């Protein structure tokens, strides 16, 4: 089976993202000032099943619920002379 990596931009604090059910998160990072998730999936076809997954971007020191699964962290150095670390959690239903 062939695989492909897709990028999913995180456009707000709480993000509902539709992705193939077998998607595996492989990287959390920032590209062009926008936080993103990269996920590896089996090359989709007509029969591919999708699901909506929920991701939240939180700052260091924020308390998260017990059903949050850490998916990665990234440094936002966009503000001039400052760097902030953010963390991406998946909300597990």
C-alpha positions, 0 to 999 in steps of 0.5 A, a space after each residue: 500500500 502506498 502512503 502519503 503525507 498531508 498537512 493540516 493547518 491549525 487556524 484557531 485554538 480549537 480545530 475540527 479536522 476531517 482526515 482519513 481514519 488511519 491518519 498517523 500524526 508524524 509532526 507538529 510545527 509551524 510553516 509561514 507563521 501558521 501552526 500545522 499538523 502533518 499526518 501520514 495516511 494510506 493513499 486515499 481512494 473512493 472507499 477511504 473512510 474519514 473522521 473528524 478529529 479535534 485538536 487544541 493549541 495550548 500555551 505552556 502552563 495551561 491545564 488540559 483535560 485528562 482526555 487530551 493526548 499530546 501530539 507535539 509542540 512547536 516554537 512560535 518565534 514570529 513575534 519580533 524578539 520573542 519566542 513562545 512554545 505551544 503544544 497541540 493536543 488531540 481531544 479524545 472522545 
